[in-house]
Amino acid sequence: MIRLLIPFLLIFAVACQNADSDTDRKAVARAGDRVLYLDQIPTGLVVSGMSQSDSISAVQSYIRQWSRKELLALRAEENLTPEYKAEVNRQLNEMRNNLLIYQYQQQLIIQKMDTTVSDSELQDYYVSNLSTFTLTTNLVKALYIKVPSGMSETDRIRKLYRSQEAADMQELEAICTQNGLLYDDFNDEWINFTQLLLEVPLESDNQEQWLERNSSVELRDDRYSYFLAIREYRLRNSVAPFEYIRSQVRTIILNNRRNDFLQKLEDGIYNEAVSNNTLKLY
C-alpha cells in the first residue's frame, strides 16, 4: 500500500532530494541535516482496506510526528549545557555497552551453551530441592462428566465413572462420545482443584477437608448431573508432584546453567585481559 502512495510522497521528496547525498533513496522529509527516507516509513501504517485518503493521512501523520521529534532533538542538542550533554553521552555509552554485551551473550549462548536437560538431571534436581517446590494450591487428577437431566444412559454412567478399570473407562468414554457429552480426564494431568470447581455446582469452604473425605461425587442442578471422580490429590503446603513442575524444573536448570556460562565467560575475558596486559589497574 505504501507503494501506491509514492506519487503523493514524491511531492515531499522533490524538496529534499537536492540536499540528500544518498541519491538511490527517496527522501520525504528533512529536519536540519536529518533526513527521513521513503523506505523508513513503516509498512504497517497502511493496511488493506484503508481508503486512499486515510492512507495518505496516516503517512502524513507519521511524517509530522517524525519532523516534530527531530526538530525538538536538534533544538535540544543545540541548547543543552555541557553538563547535560556529558550526562547524555554517558547514558548513551552505557546503553550501547549494555546492548553490545547482551547481544554478544545471546550469540554465545545460542552457539555454545548446551540446552539439553536429561530426565535424570530433572529428577536429581527435583529430589535435591524438594523443600523449594511447595504447593500453594490444591491439585487433583480427576475425571469430570456433565450429563443433561433425564438422559437414559445416566445410570450406566453412574456405575462406570468411579471405576479405574481400562474396559470401564473405554465404555464410559464411548458413551460420552456417542452422546456428545462433556467428558474430560484432563489428559491424566494434575490440575488446580479451584479450576475444576468452576465447572460444577460445588461450594466448599475447606477444600483440603473435602478432598480427604471424597473420592467421587454426583451433583445436580435443574439442567444437568455432574459426575466428578478424584483419582489423586495433593494438598497445598505439600511437595508438588514432579510431573506438575517438570517444565519449571527444566527452566531453573537452564537458568542456572546460563548464569554459570555467563559468569565463566566474564571471568575468562577478565583473566585473559589481565594476563596479556590489555587491562591495567592503577
FENZI-V440840 format. One record per residue. N is the residue number from 1. RES is the residue in three letters. PHI is phi as a letter, one per 20 degrees, with the letter a starting at -180 (* if undefined). Layout:
# FENZI-V440840
n->[N | N]
res->[RES | RES]
phi->[PHI | PHI]
This chain:
# FENZI-V440840
n->[1 | 2 | 3 | 4 | 5 | 6 | 7 | 8 | 9 | 10 | 11 | 12 | 13 | 14 | 15 | 16 | 17 | 18 | 19 | 20 | 21 | 22 | 23 | 24 | 25 | 26 | 27 | 28 | 29 | 30 | 31 | 32 | 33 | 34 | 35 | 36 | 37 | 38 | 39 | 40 | 41 | 42 | 43 | 44 | 45 | 46 | 47 | 48 | 49 | 50 | 51 | 52 | 53 | 54 | 55 | 56 | 57 | 58 | 59 | 60 | 61 | 62 | 63 | 64 | 65 | 66 | 67 | 68 | 69 | 70 | 71 | 72 | 73 | 74 | 75 | 76 | 77 | 78 | 79 | 80 | 81 | 82 | 83 | 84 | 85 | 86 | 87 | 88 | 89 | 90 | 91 | 92 | 93 | 94 | 95 | 96 | 97 | 98 | 99 | 100 | 101 | 102 | 103 | 104 | 105 | 106 | 107 | 108 | 109 | 110 | 111 | 112 | 113 | 114 | 115 | 116 | 117 | 118 | 119 | 120 | 121 | 122 | 123 | 124 | 125 | 126 | 127 | 128 | 129 | 130 | 131 | 132 | 133 | 134 | 135 | 136 | 137 | 138 | 139 | 140 | 141 | 142 | 143 | 144 | 145 | 146 | 147 | 148 | 149 | 150 | 151 | 152 | 153 | 154 | 155 | 156 | 157 | 158 | 159 | 160 | 161 | 162 | 163 | 164 | 165 | 166 | 167 | 168 | 169 | 170 | 171 | 172 | 173 | 174 | 175 | 176 | 177 | 178 | 179 | 180 | 181 | 182 | 183 | 184 | 185 | 186 | 187 | 188 | 189 | 190 | 191 | 192 | 193 | 194 | 195 | 196 | 197 | 198 | 199 | 200 | 201 | 202 | 203 | 204 | 205 | 206 | 207 | 208 | 209 | 210 | 211 | 212 | 213 | 214 | 215 | 216 | 217 | 218 | 219 | 220 | 221 | 222 | 223 | 224 | 225 | 226 | 227 | 228 | 229 | 230 | 231 | 232 | 233 | 234 | 235 | 236 | 237 | 238 | 239 | 240 | 241 | 242 | 243 | 244 | 245 | 246 | 247 | 248 | 249 | 250 | 251 | 252 | 253 | 254 | 255 | 256 | 257 | 258 | 259 | 260 | 261 | 262 | 263 | 264 | 265 | 266 | 267 | 268 | 269 | 270 | 271 | 272 | 273 | 274 | 275 | 276 | 277 | 278 | 279 | 280 | 281 | 282]
res->[MET | ILE | ARG | LEU | LEU | ILE | PRO | PHE | LEU | LEU | ILE | PHE | ALA | VAL | ALA | CYS | GLN | ASN | ALA | ASP | SER | ASP | THR | ASP | ARG | LYS | ALA | VAL | ALA | ARG | ALA | GLY | ASP | ARG | VAL | LEU | TYR | LEU | ASP | GLN | ILE | PRO | THR | GLY | LEU | VAL | VAL | SER | GLY | MET | SER | GLN | SER | ASP | SER | ILE | SER | ALA | VAL | GLN | SER | TYR | ILE | ARG | GLN | TRP | SER | ARG | LYS | GLU | LEU | LEU | ALA | LEU | ARG | ALA | GLU | GLU | ASN | LEU | THR | PRO | GLU | TYR | LYS | ALA | GLU | VAL | ASN | ARG | GLN | LEU | ASN | GLU | MET | ARG | ASN | ASN | LEU | LEU | ILE | TYR | GLN | TYR | GLN | GLN | GLN | LEU | ILE | ILE | GLN | LYS | MET | ASP | THR | THR | VAL | SER | ASP | SER | GLU | LEU | GLN | ASP | TYR | TYR | VAL | SER | ASN | LEU | SER | THR | PHE | THR | LEU | THR | THR | ASN | LEU | VAL | LYS | ALA | LEU | TYR | ILE | LYS | VAL | PRO | SER | GLY | MET | SER | GLU | THR | ASP | ARG | ILE | ARG | LYS | LEU | TYR | ARG | SER | GLN | GLU | ALA | ALA | ASP | MET | GLN | GLU | LEU | GLU | ALA | ILE | CYS | THR | GLN | ASN | GLY | LEU | LEU | TYR | ASP | ASP | PHE | ASN | ASP | GLU | TRP | ILE | ASN | PHE | THR | GLN | LEU | LEU | LEU | GLU | VAL | PRO | LEU | GLU | SER | ASP | ASN | GLN | GLU | GLN | TRP | LEU | GLU | ARG | ASN | SER | SER | VAL | GLU | LEU | ARG | ASP | ASP | ARG | TYR | SER | TYR | PHE | LEU | ALA | ILE | ARG | GLU | TYR | ARG | LEU | ARG | ASN | SER | VAL | ALA | PRO | PHE | GLU | TYR | ILE | ARG | SER | GLN | VAL | ARG | THR | ILE | ILE | LEU | ASN | ASN | ARG | ARG | ASN | ASP | PHE | LEU | GLN | LYS | LEU | GLU | ASP | GLY | ILE | TYR | ASN | GLU | ALA | VAL | SER | ASN | ASN | THR | LEU | LYS | LEU | TYR]
phi->[* | g | f | f | e | g | g | f | f | f | f | f | f | g | f | d | f | f | e | e | e | e | f | e | d | e | e | d | a | b | c | m | e | d | c | d | e | g | f | e | f | g | f | f | f | d | d | g | n | f | f | f | f | f | f | f | f | f | f | g | f | f | f | f | f | f | f | f | f | f | f | f | f | f | f | f | f | f | d | f | f | g | f | f | f | f | f | f | f | f | f | f | f | f | f | f | f | f | f | g | f | f | f | f | f | f | f | f | f | f | f | c | e | f | d | e | c | f | f | f | f | f | f | f | f | g | f | f | c | g | f | e | d | e | f | d | b | e | d | b | d | b | c | c | c | c | c | f | f | n | f | f | e | g | f | f | f | f | f | e | f | e | f | c | f | g | f | f | f | f | f | f | f | f | g | f | f | f | d | m | e | f | c | b | d | l | l | l | d | f | c | f | f | f | f | f | f | f | e | c | e | c | d | c | f | c | f | g | f | f | f | f | d | c | d | b | b | d | c | b | c | f | d | c | d | d | d | c | d | e | f | b | b | c | e | g | m | e | f | f | f | g | f | f | d | g | f | f | f | f | f | f | f | f | f | f | f | f | f | f | f | f | f | f | f | f | f | f | f | f | f | f | f | f | f | d | m | f | d | c | d | d]
